[in-house]
Amino acid sequence: MTIAERIQSLRKASGISQEELAERIGVSRQAVSKWEGGQSLPDLEKIILLSDQLETTTDYLLKGIPPAPEGKRNRGPLLASIAGTILNGAGLIAAVAIWVERQTAYAVAIGLIAMLIGTGIFLLGQWPTGREQEAARRSFLLPNLWILPFIPLSCLFNLLDGVMGGFSGQLAPIPLLGNSLVSFSLYWILYLVFGIAATRALLKSAAKPQHV
């Protein structure tokens, strides 16, 4: 089977017309018709776009190598992302719980160590890079944009708040109402603004069209 035959077969199996496929990848219907007729070949950039739209691999389009069965695809990156997120979340919860119970700075260390290990697990699962890693990276970043900054920002806030209030700030995994209600409220406003802006930017990047 030639490249032309594979493109035509996959397009028909997907139930889309030449016009629809052409619109999705940013070319004319005539270009798709020529590809399927063997009169011309898509360039590498269009091969990548075709593989996305026809839900196959570039190896299959170019060489006819069948994609790996769904069950055999690499699940490592996603599992590493999930495990890292769970550990990071558990570290945050444990740090807050220990602080509430004992009021000790060790709570900060425990939370940060857990987050360091969780992030390390995620990073180990991202090598080598590939399509699975891109999806896993987004699934990790969305919740961790909120989880990872919380303890460092809380510590920074408490220390600065202490200096401004003329006393020694405490290392705590949560913002403390030490100096004033205004500064305490400002912390939460800045945290929410940062989280929402970062989340929107990530979602916008993920939804950005891939064709030019």
VOPA-431426 format. One line per field, with one value per residue (C-alpha): x, y, z. Coordinates in steps of 0.1 Angstrom, whole numbers, plus 5000, padded with zeros to 4 digits. Layout:
! VOPA-431426
u = c(X, ...)
v = c(Y, ...)
w = c(Z, ...)
END
This chain:
! VOPA-431426
u = c(5000, 5014, 5013, 4985, 4964, 4971, 4959, 4928, 4920, 4924, 4904, 4875, 4877, 4875, 4843, 4856, 4856, 4886, 4873, 4871, 4906, 4920, 4904, 4917, 4954, 4953, 4956, 4933, 4910, 4930, 4961, 4945, 4931, 4966, 4980, 4954, 4959, 4996, 5003, 5022, 5034, 5027, 5058, 5070, 5050, 5017, 5026, 5026, 4993, 4978, 4989, 4971, 4939, 4937, 4947, 4977, 5015, 5039, 5057, 5025, 5019, 5055, 5066, 5034, 5045, 5012, 5008, 5012, 4979, 4963, 4971, 5008, 5012, 5036, 5016, 5047, 5046, 5009, 5014, 5045, 5024, 4996, 5020, 5039, 5007, 4994, 5026, 5028, 4992, 4999, 5029, 5009, 4982, 5007, 5025, 4994, 4982, 5015, 5016, 4980, 4988, 5024, 5031, 5066, 5088, 5094, 5061, 5076, 5105, 5083, 5060, 5089, 5107, 5075, 5070, 5106, 5102, 5069, 5082, 5113, 5090, 5072, 5104, 5118, 5087, 5092, 5122, 5125, 5101, 5071, 5034, 5025, 5049, 5031, 4997, 5012, 5030, 4997, 4979, 5007, 5010, 4973, 4969, 5005, 5004, 4983, 5000, 5037, 5039, 5017, 5043, 5071, 5048, 5034, 5069, 5079, 5047, 5051, 5087, 5079, 5048, 5069, 5095, 5068, 5052, 5084, 5086, 5103, 5082, 5074, 5082, 5048, 5032, 5002, 4998, 4994, 4973, 5001, 5005, 4972, 4940, 4950, 4983, 4966, 4939, 4965, 4983, 4952, 4943, 4978, 4978, 4944, 4954, 4986, 4968, 4940, 4963, 4987, 4959, 4943, 4977, 4982, 4948, 4951, 4984, 4970, 4940, 4961, 4956, 4986, 4983, 4999)
v = c(5000, 5034, 5067, 5078, 5047, 5049, 5086, 5078, 5047, 5064, 5094, 5073, 5052, 5084, 5094, 5128, 5143, 5157, 5192, 5186, 5171, 5199, 5225, 5209, 5209, 5242, 5231, 5231, 5202, 5199, 5192, 5164, 5150, 5150, 5133, 5105, 5103, 5099, 5130, 5147, 5139, 5160, 5175, 5165, 5192, 5181, 5144, 5153, 5171, 5142, 5118, 5138, 5143, 5107, 5093, 5073, 5076, 5092, 5059, 5043, 5071, 5071, 5035, 5015, 5004, 4997, 5017, 4998, 4984, 5007, 4984, 4984, 5021, 5037, 5045, 5053, 5091, 5093, 5070, 5091, 5122, 5108, 5094, 5127, 5147, 5124, 5126, 5164, 5168, 5144, 5164, 5196, 5180, 5164, 5197, 5216, 5188, 5187, 5225, 5226, 5198, 5208, 5243, 5232, 5243, 5206, 5207, 5228, 5205, 5174, 5191, 5203, 5169, 5151, 5176, 5173, 5135, 5138, 5162, 5139, 5109, 5130, 5142, 5107, 5096, 5123, 5108, 5102, 5127, 5118, 5123, 5105, 5128, 5159, 5147, 5136, 5170, 5188, 5165, 5171, 5209, 5217, 5207, 5213, 5249, 5253, 5227, 5234, 5271, 5270, 5262, 5284, 5313, 5308, 5308, 5339, 5357, 5348, 5360, 5393, 5398, 5394, 5419, 5444, 5439, 5442, 5406, 5374, 5357, 5319, 5292, 5277, 5258, 5281, 5319, 5331, 5360, 5378, 5414, 5424, 5412, 5433, 5415, 5382, 5389, 5402, 5369, 5350, 5374, 5371, 5333, 5330, 5355, 5336, 5302, 5313, 5331, 5302, 5277, 5297, 5301, 5263, 5255, 5281, 5266, 5231, 5242, 5262, 5249, 5229, 5239, 5270)
w = c(5000, 4990, 5010, 4988, 4995, 5032, 5034, 5014, 5034, 5068, 5057, 5046, 5078, 5098, 5079, 5067, 5033, 5014, 5020, 5058, 5059, 5039, 5061, 5093, 5081, 5063, 5026, 4996, 4987, 4954, 4975, 4994, 4961, 4946, 4977, 4974, 4937, 4940, 4920, 4948, 4983, 5015, 5031, 5066, 5083, 5067, 5074, 5111, 5108, 5089, 5115, 5142, 5122, 5110, 5144, 5133, 5134, 5110, 5107, 5094, 5068, 5056, 5059, 5065, 5100, 5119, 5152, 5184, 5198, 5223, 5252, 5244, 5243, 5268, 5299, 5320, 5316, 5326, 5356, 5366, 5363, 5385, 5411, 5413, 5417, 5444, 5463, 5459, 5472, 5500, 5510, 5511, 5532, 5556, 5560, 5569, 5592, 5611, 5614, 5628, 5653, 5664, 5651, 5641, 5611, 5604, 5587, 5559, 5554, 5553, 5527, 5505, 5506, 5495, 5467, 5456, 5454, 5436, 5410, 5406, 5399, 5373, 5356, 5354, 5335, 5309, 5292, 5263, 5250, 5228, 5223, 5256, 5275, 5262, 5275, 5308, 5312, 5309, 5333, 5358, 5354, 5358, 5394, 5404, 5393, 5425, 5447, 5443, 5449, 5480, 5507, 5493, 5489, 5524, 5539, 5520, 5530, 5567, 5567, 5549, 5570, 5601, 5590, 5582, 5615, 5635, 5647, 5636, 5609, 5612, 5587, 5581, 5552, 5553, 5554, 5590, 5601, 5618, 5608, 5594, 5577, 5547, 5540, 5547, 5521, 5497, 5498, 5488, 5461, 5446, 5449, 5432, 5404, 5397, 5397, 5374, 5350, 5348, 5343, 5316, 5298, 5300, 5287, 5259, 5249, 5248, 5227, 5202, 5166, 5154, 5117, 5101)
END
